[in-house]
């Protein structure tokens, strides 16, 4: 048995990614991908989570015991209390107002396949996925490992962010936005989330006369890589717009590094140079790094977050 094995879930509306993390290292042979089935009734969702936990622990070994379960969970969610506030979003609606952590721990302790495999200090911890990604990138082997101050961004369906100092989250301080969230920063007729996201890329594509109904971000990136002028310009504009929206907040915090993660960051080579140049022109002296693997960063962050709760 290991005294430092954490089962980690990265929970999304359509898919749950799970793995065992031992001593801060992701056991890649235990990584599994599961349908979220986020439309199920509450009891069935809890049972599904328990089943994924069992499957992951079994992959870690027949004698493996878990010190904890950490979940990167979508919001709105009361992460400290483990209570879901999701309602009307078409995913996990049945969990609204429920103490998900308590229900899940009760299920695991009652389950014959798991109750003997929970270490004495076993606990369940929830946190925002972008915050966990940042914690993972600040840990050993991450893109922000050596930075005193870092900002980590996840760019995909929406914009996720976190601010870190000495590897710890900064959530309530004058030089950082509340909770470390940048998605609500106002811009033009909306907020940052409208522009630094998949829909932001597609809106720019339409403005440039590209067929956004037929082409998604991956196809647009392929066009840009092949030299198509409008597609190349699209990503340059996306990078410059990122800088215009985010640089004022970044200048207050003065990070040494900004780490990019998420699906759209797989195309960062197309927009990160424009983002970095525009931000530098505005006075931001930070290196722009791209995560080598957003999932592994998030899973490492879950391990860090769960272990940080021991002794509280």
C-alpha positions as a Markdown table, in Angstrom:
| # | Residue | x | y | z |
|---|---|---|---|---|
| 1 | Unk | 0.0 | 0.0 | 0.0 |
| 2 | Unk | 1.1 | 3.6 | -0.6 |
| 3 | Unk | 0.5 | 6.3 | 2.0 |
| 4 | Unk | 0.5 | 9.0 | -0.7 |
| 5 | Unk | -1.9 | 7.7 | -3.3 |
| 6 | Unk | -4.7 | 10.1 | -4.4 |
| 7 | Unk | -7.4 | 9.3 | -6.8 |
| 8 | Unk | -8.0 | 12.3 | -9.1 |
| 9 | Unk | -11.1 | 13.2 | -11.2 |
| 10 | Unk | -11.2 | 15.9 | -13.8 |
| 11 | Unk | -15.0 | 16.2 | -14.1 |
| 12 | Unk | -16.6 | 17.7 | -17.2 |
| 13 | Unk | -20.1 | 17.9 | -18.5 |
| 14 | Unk | -19.5 | 15.1 | -21.0 |
| 15 | Unk | -16.4 | 13.3 | -19.8 |
| 16 | Unk | -14.7 | 12.4 | -16.6 |
| 17 | Unk | -10.9 | 11.8 | -16.7 |
| 18 | Unk | -9.5 | 9.9 | -13.8 |
| 19 | Unk | -6.1 | 8.6 | -12.6 |
| 20 | Unk | -4.1 | 7.6 | -9.5 |
| 21 | Unk | -1.4 | 10.1 | -8.5 |
| 22 | Unk | 1.3 | 8.7 | -6.3 |
| 23 | Unk | 3.9 | 10.9 | -4.6 |
| 24 | Unk | 2.9 | 13.7 | -7.0 |
| 25 | Unk | 3.5 | 11.7 | -10.1 |
| 26 | Unk | 0.6 | 10.7 | -12.3 |
| 27 | Unk | 0.4 | 6.9 | -12.8 |
| 28 | Unk | -0.3 | 7.2 | -16.6 |
| 29 | Unk | -1.3 | 3.5 | -16.8 |
| 30 | Unk | -4.3 | 4.3 | -14.6 |
| 31 | Unk | -5.7 | 7.1 | -16.7 |
| 32 | Unk | -9.2 | 6.4 | -17.7 |
| 33 | Unk | -11.9 | 8.3 | -19.7 |
| 34 | Unk | -15.5 | 7.9 | -18.8 |
| 35 | Unk | -18.8 | 9.3 | -19.9 |
| 36 | Unk | -20.0 | 11.8 | -17.3 |
| 37 | Unk | -23.7 | 10.8 | -17.7 |
| 38 | Unk | -24.4 | 14.3 | -16.1 |
| 39 | Unk | -28.2 | 13.9 | -16.8 |
| 40 | Unk | -28.6 | 11.1 | -14.3 |
| 41 | Unk | -30.5 | 11.3 | -11.0 |
| 42 | Unk | -28.4 | 12.3 | -8.0 |
| 43 | Unk | -28.1 | 8.8 | -6.5 |
| 44 | Unk | -27.0 | 7.4 | -9.9 |
| 45 | Unk | -24.4 | 10.2 | -10.3 |
| 46 | Unk | -22.9 | 9.4 | -6.9 |
| 47 | Unk | -22.9 | 5.7 | -7.7 |
| 48 | Unk | -21.2 | 6.4 | -11.0 |
| 49 | Unk | -18.5 | 8.5 | -9.3 |
| 50 | Unk | -17.9 | 5.6 | -6.8 |
| 51 | Unk | -17.6 | 3.1 | -9.7 |
| 52 | Unk | -15.0 | 5.2 | -11.4 |
| 53 | Unk | -13.1 | 5.5 | -8.1 |
| 54 | Unk | -13.1 | 1.7 | -7.8 |
| 55 | Unk | -11.9 | 1.2 | -11.4 |
| 56 | Unk | -9.1 | 3.7 | -10.9 |
| 57 | Unk | -8.0 | 2.2 | -7.6 |
| 58 | Unk | -8.0 | -1.3 | -9.1 |
| 59 | Unk | -5.7 | -0.1 | -11.9 |
| 60 | Unk | -3.3 | 1.1 | -9.3 |
| 61 | Unk | -3.0 | -2.4 | -7.8 |
| 62 | Unk | -5.1 | -4.9 | -5.9 |
| 63 | Unk | -3.6 | -3.7 | -2.5 |
| 64 | Unk | -3.7 | 0.0 | -3.3 |
| 65 | Unk | -5.3 | 2.2 | -0.7 |
| 66 | Unk | -6.3 | 5.8 | -1.2 |
| 67 | Unk | -5.5 | 8.7 | 1.1 |
| 68 | Unk | -8.0 | 10.9 | -0.7 |
| 69 | Unk | -10.1 | 11.7 | -3.7 |
| 70 | Unk | -9.8 | 15.1 | -5.4 |
| 71 | Unk | -12.2 | 16.4 | -7.9 |
| 72 | Unk | -11.8 | 19.2 | -10.4 |
| 73 | Unk | -15.5 | 20.1 | -10.7 |
| 74 | Unk | -17.3 | 22.6 | -12.9 |
| 75 | Unk | -19.0 | 25.6 | -11.2 |
| 76 | Unk | -20.9 | 27.1 | -9.8 |
| 77 | Unk | -19.9 | 25.0 | -6.8 |
| 78 | Unk | -19.2 | 25.7 | -3.1 |
| 79 | Unk | -15.7 | 24.1 | -3.2 |
| 80 | Unk | -15.0 | 24.4 | 0.5 |
| 81 | Unk | -18.3 | 22.8 | 1.6 |
| 82 | Unk | -18.5 | 20.3 | -1.3 |
| 83 | Unk | -22.0 | 21.5 | -2.3 |
| 84 | Unk | -23.1 | 21.8 | -5.9 |
| 85 | Unk | -24.7 | 25.1 | -7.0 |
| 86 | Unk | -25.1 | 24.0 | -10.6 |
| 87 | Unk | -28.6 | 24.5 | -12.0 |
| 88 | Unk | -30.1 | 25.1 | -15.4 |
| 89 | Unk | -26.8 | 24.3 | -17.3 |
| 90 | Unk | -27.9 | 20.9 | -18.6 |
| 91 | Unk | -25.3 | 19.1 | -16.5 |
| 92 | Unk | -25.4 | 17.7 | -13.0 |
| 93 | Unk | -28.7 | 19.6 | -12.3 |
| 94 | Unk | -29.8 | 16.7 | -10.0 |
| 95 | Unk | -26.9 | 17.6 | -7.6 |
| 96 | Unk | -28.0 | 21.1 | -7.0 |
| 97 | Unk | -27.9 | 22.0 | -3.3 |
| 98 | Unk | -26.6 | 18.6 | -2.3 |
| 99 | Unk | -23.5 | 18.0 | -0.2 |
| 100 | Unk | -21.8 | 15.9 | -2.9 |
| 101 | Unk | -18.7 | 15.2 | -0.9 |
| 102 | Unk | -20.6 | 13.8 | 2.1 |
| 103 | Unk | -22.8 | 11.7 | -0.1 |
| 104 | Unk | -19.9 | 10.3 | -2.1 |
| 105 | Unk | -17.8 | 9.5 | 1.0 |
| 106 | Unk | -20.8 | 7.7 | 2.6 |
| 107 | Unk | -21.1 | 5.7 | -0.6 |
| 108 | Unk | -17.5 | 4.7 | -0.6 |
| 109 | Unk | -17.5 | 3.8 | 3.1 |
| 110 | Unk | -20.5 | 1.6 | 2.6 |
| 111 | Unk | -19.2 | -0.1 | -0.6 |
| 112 | Unk | -17.7 | -3.5 | 0.1 |
| 113 | Unk | -15.1 | -3.0 | -2.7 |
| 114 | Unk | -13.8 | 0.3 | -1.3 |
| 115 | Unk | -14.4 | 0.7 | 2.4 |
| 116 | Unk | -11.3 | -1.3 | 3.4 |
| 117 | Unk | -9.1 | 0.5 | 0.9 |
| 118 | Unk | -9.6 | 4.0 | 2.3 |
| 119 | Unk | -6.7 | 5.1 | 4.4 |
| 120 | Unk | -7.4 | 6.5 | 7.9 |
| 121 | Unk | -6.9 | 10.1 | 6.8 |
| 122 | Unk | -9.0 | 9.6 | 3.7 |
| 123 | Unk | -10.9 | 12.8 | 2.6 |
| 124 | Unk | -12.6 | 14.2 | -0.5 |
| 125 | Unk | -11.7 | 17.6 | -1.8 |
| 126 | Unk | -13.2 | 19.8 | -4.5 |
| 127 | Unk | -11.7 | 22.7 | -6.4 |
| 128 | Unk | -12.0 | 24.7 | -9.6 |
| 129 | Unk | -10.3 | 23.1 | -12.5 |
| 130 | Unk | -8.2 | 26.1 | -13.5 |
| 131 | Unk | -6.9 | 26.5 | -10.0 |
| 132 | Unk | -5.9 | 22.8 | -9.9 |
| 133 | Unk | -4.2 | 23.2 | -13.3 |
| 134 | Unk | -2.2 | 26.1 | -11.9 |
| 135 | Unk | -1.2 | 24.2 | -8.8 |
| 136 | Unk | 0.0 | 21.4 | -11.0 |
| 137 | Unk | 2.0 | 23.7 | -13.2 |
| 138 | Unk | 3.6 | 25.2 | -10.1 |
| 139 | Unk | 4.7 | 21.8 | -8.8 |
| 140 | Unk | 7.8 | 19.9 | -9.8 |
| 141 | Unk | 8.0 | 19.4 | -13.5 |
| 142 | Unk | 5.4 | 22.1 | -14.3 |
| 143 | Unk | 5.9 | 25.1 | -16.5 |
| 144 | Unk | 5.7 | 27.5 | -13.5 |
| 145 | Unk | 7.8 | 25.4 | -11.2 |
| 146 | Unk | 10.5 | 28.0 | -10.6 |
| 147 | Unk | 8.4 | 31.1 | -10.7 |
| 148 | Unk | 7.7 | 33.1 | -7.5 |
| 149 | Unk | 4.5 | 34.5 | -9.1 |
| 150 | Unk | 2.6 | 32.9 | -11.9 |
| 151 | Unk | -0.8 | 33.2 | -13.7 |
| 152 | Unk | -2.2 | 30.1 | -15.3 |
| 153 | Unk | -4.9 | 30.2 | -18.0 |
| 154 | Unk | -7.1 | 27.5 | -19.4 |
| 155 | Unk | -8.6 | 28.4 | -22.8 |
| 156 | Unk | -11.3 | 26.2 | -24.2 |
| 157 | Unk | -15.1 | 26.4 | -24.1 |
| 158 | Unk | -14.5 | 29.3 | -21.7 |
| 159 | Unk | -11.6 | 31.1 | -19.9 |
| 160 | Unk | -10.3 | 29.7 | -16.7 |
| 161 | Unk | -7.6 | 31.3 | -14.6 |
| 162 | Unk | -5.7 | 31.3 | -11.3 |
| 163 | Unk | -3.0 | 33.5 | -9.7 |
| 164 | Unk | -0.2 | 31.9 | -7.6 |
| 165 | Unk | 2.5 | 33.0 | -5.4 |
| 166 | Unk | 5.2 | 30.6 | -4.1 |
| 167 | Unk | 3.0 | 27.8 | -5.5 |
| 168 | Unk | -0.1 | 28.8 | -3.5 |
| 169 | Unk | -3.4 | 30.2 | -4.8 |
| 170 | Unk | -4.0 | 33.9 | -4.4 |
| 171 | Unk | -7.8 | 34.4 | -4.2 |
| 172 | Unk | -8.5 | 37.4 | -2.1 |
| 173 | Unk | -5.9 | 40.2 | -2.5 |
| 174 | Unk | -5.8 | 43.6 | -4.0 |
| 175 | Unk | -3.4 | 42.8 | -6.7 |
| 176 | Unk | -5.4 | 39.8 | -8.0 |
| 177 | Unk | -9.1 | 39.5 | -9.1 |
| 178 | Unk | -11.5 | 37.8 | -6.7 |
| 179 | Unk | -10.9 | 34.0 | -6.6 |
| 180 | Unk | -8.2 | 34.6 | -9.3 |
| 181 | Unk | -10.9 | 34.6 | -12.0 |
| 182 | Unk | -10.4 | 36.7 | -15.1 |
| 183 | Unk | -13.4 | 35.5 | -17.1 |
| 184 | Unk | -15.6 | 38.4 | -15.9 |
| 185 | Unk | -13.2 | 41.1 | -17.0 |
| 186 | Unk | -15.4 | 43.6 | -19.1 |
| 187 | Unk | -14.5 | 44.0 | -22.8 |
| 188 | Unk | -16.5 | 45.7 | -25.5 |
| 189 | Unk | -20.1 | 44.4 | -25.3 |
| 190 | Unk | -19.3 | 41.5 | -23.1 |
| 191 | Unk | -16.8 | 39.9 | -20.8 |
| 192 | Unk | -13.4 | 38.1 | -21.3 |
| 193 | Unk | -15.1 | 34.7 | -21.5 |
| 194 | Unk | -16.9 | 35.8 | -24.6 |
| 195 | Unk | -13.7 | 36.6 | -26.4 |
| 196 | Unk | -10.9 | 34.4 | -25.0 |
| 197 | Unk | -12.7 | 31.1 | -25.7 |
| 198 | Unk | -13.8 | 28.8 | -28.5 |
| 199 | Unk | -16.7 | 31.1 | -29.3 |
| 200 | Unk | -14.3 | 34.0 | -29.4 |
| 201 | Unk | -12.1 | 32.3 | -32.0 |
| 202 | Unk | -15.2 | 31.4 | -34.1 |
| 203 | Unk | -16.5 | 35.0 | -33.9 |
| 204 | Unk | -13.2 | 36.3 | -35.2 |
| 205 | Unk | -13.4 | 33.7 | -38.0 |
| 206 | Unk | -16.8 | 35.0 | -39.1 |
| 207 | Unk | -15.5 | 38.6 | -39.0 |
| 208 | Unk | -12.7 | 37.6 | -41.4 |
| 209 | Unk | -15.1 | 35.8 | -43.8 |
| 210 | Unk | -14.1 | 32.2 | -42.8 |
| 211 | Unk | -16.8 | 29.6 | -42.5 |
| 212 | Unk | -17.1 | 29.2 | -38.8 |
| 213 | Unk | -20.2 | 27.0 | -39.2 |
| 214 | Unk | -18.2 | 24.4 | -41.0 |
| 215 | Unk | -14.7 | 24.9 | -39.4 |
| 216 | Unk | -13.9 | 24.5 | -35.7 |
| 217 | Unk | -10.8 | 25.8 | -34.0 |
| 218 | Unk | -8.7 | 22.7 | -34.9 |
| 219 | Unk | -9.5 | 23.1 | -38.6 |
| 220 | Unk | -8.9 | 26.8 | -38.5 |
| 221 | Unk | -5.5 | 26.2 | -36.9 |
| 222 | Unk | -4.7 | 23.7 | -39.7 |
| 223 | Unk | -5.5 | 26.3 | -42.3 |
| 224 | Unk | -3.2 | 28.8 | -40.5 |
| 225 | Unk | -0.4 | 26.3 | -40.3 |
| 226 | Unk | -0.8 | 25.7 | -44.0 |
| 227 | Unk | -0.3 | 29.4 | -44.7 |
| 228 | Unk | -3.9 | 30.5 | -45.3 |
| 229 | Unk | -3.7 | 34.3 | -44.8 |
| 230 | Unk | -7.1 | 34.9 | -43.1 |
| 231 | Unk | -6.7 | 32.0 | -40.7 |
| 232 | Unk | -3.2 | 33.2 | -39.8 |
| 233 | Unk | -4.5 | 36.7 | -39.2 |
| 234 | Unk | -7.3 | 35.2 | -37.1 |
| 235 | Unk | -5.0 | 33.8 | -34.5 |
| 236 | Unk | -2.8 | 36.9 | -34.5 |
| 237 | Unk | -5.8 | 39.0 | -33.7 |
| 238 | Unk | -6.9 | 36.5 | -31.1 |
| 239 | Unk | -3.5 | 36.8 | -29.3 |
| 240 | Unk | -3.6 | 40.6 | -29.5 |
| 241 | Unk | -7.1 | 40.7 | -28.1 |
| 242 | Unk | -6.1 | 38.4 | -25.3 |
| 243 | Unk | -3.4 | 41.0 | -24.3 |
| 244 | Unk | -5.8 | 43.9 | -24.5 |
| 245 | Unk | -8.3 | 42.2 | -22.2 |
| 246 | Unk | -5.9 | 40.6 | -19.7 |
| 247 | Unk | -2.8 | 42.8 | -19.5 |
| 248 | Unk | -4.3 | 45.4 | -17.1 |
| 249 | Unk | -5.1 | 42.7 | -14.5 |
| 250 | Unk | -1.7 | 41.0 | -15.1 |
| 251 | Unk | 0.2 | 44.2 | -14.6 |
| 252 | Unk | -1.3 | 44.5 | -11.1 |
| 253 | Unk | 0.1 | 41.1 | -10.1 |
| 254 | Unk | 3.3 | 41.2 | -12.1 |
| 255 | Unk | 3.7 | 37.5 | -12.7 |
| 256 | Unk | 7.1 | 36.1 | -13.8 |
| 257 | Unk | 5.4 | 33.6 | -16.1 |
| 258 | Unk | 2.0 | 33.1 | -17.7 |
| 259 | Unk | 1.2 | 29.5 | -18.5 |
| 260 | Unk | -1.3 | 28.6 | -21.2 |
| 261 | Unk | -3.4 | 25.4 | -21.0 |
| 262 | Unk | -6.7 | 24.0 | -22.3 |
| 263 | Unk | -7.8 | 22.8 | -25.7 |
| 264 | Unk | -7.2 | 26.0 | -27.6 |
| 265 | Unk | -3.7 | 26.3 | -26.2 |
| 266 | Unk | -2.8 | 23.4 | -28.4 |
| 267 | Unk | -2.7 | 26.1 | -31.1 |
| 268 | Unk | -0.7 | 28.5 | -28.9 |
| 269 | Unk | 2.2 | 28.7 | -31.4 |
| 270 | Unk | -0.2 | 30.6 | -33.7 |
| 271 | Unk | -1.4 | 33.2 | -31.1 |
| 272 | Unk | 1.1 | 33.3 | -28.2 |
| 273 | Unk | 3.7 | 35.4 | -30.0 |
| 274 | Unk | 1.2 | 38.1 | -30.7 |
| 275 | Unk | -0.1 | 37.9 | -27.1 |
| 276 | Unk | 3.4 | 38.1 | -25.7 |
| 277 | Unk | 4.5 | 41.0 | -28.0 |
| 278 | Unk | 1.3 | 43.1 | -27.2 |
| 279 | Unk | 1.6 | 42.4 | -23.5 |
| 280 | Unk | 5.3 | 43.3 | -23.4 |
| 281 | Unk | 4.6 | 46.6 | -25.3 |
| 282 | Unk | 2.1 | 47.4 | -22.4 |
| 283 | Unk | 4.8 | 46.8 | -19.8 |
| 284 | Unk | 4.3 | 43.2 | -18.8 |
| 285 | Unk | 7.7 | 41.5 | -18.2 |
| 286 | Unk | 6.6 | 37.8 | -18.1 |
| 287 | Unk | 7.6 | 34.7 | -20.0 |
| 288 | Unk | 4.7 | 33.0 | -21.8 |
| 289 | Unk | 4.8 | 29.2 | -21.5 |
| 290 | Unk | 2.6 | 26.5 | -22.8 |
| 291 | Unk | 1.7 | 23.5 | -20.7 |
| 292 | Unk | 3.1 | 20.3 | -22.1 |
| 293 | Unk | -0.2 | 18.5 | -21.0 |
| 294 | Unk | -3.1 | 20.2 | -19.4 |
| 295 | Unk | -4.6 | 17.0 | -18.0 |
| 296 | Unk | -1.4 | 15.9 | -16.3 |
| 297 | Unk | -1.0 | 19.4 | -14.8 |
| 298 | Unk | -4.6 | 19.3 | -13.4 |
| 299 | Unk | -4.1 | 15.8 | -12.0 |
| 300 | Unk | -0.8 | 16.9 | -10.3 |
| 301 | Unk | -2.7 | 19.9 | -8.9 |
| 302 | Unk | -5.4 | 17.7 | -7.4 |
| 303 | Unk | -2.7 | 15.7 | -5.6 |
| 304 | Unk | -1.2 | 19.0 | -4.3 |
| 305 | Unk | -4.6 | 20.3 | -3.2 |
| 306 | Unk | -5.7 | 17.2 | -1.4 |
| 307 | Unk | -2.4 | 16.9 | 0.5 |
| 308 | Unk | -2.5 | 20.6 | 1.4 |
| 309 | Unk | -5.7 | 19.9 | 3.4 |
| 310 | Unk | -4.2 | 17.3 | 5.7 |
| 311 | Unk | -3.6 | 18.6 | 9.2 |
| 312 | Unk | -6.2 | 21.3 | 8.9 |
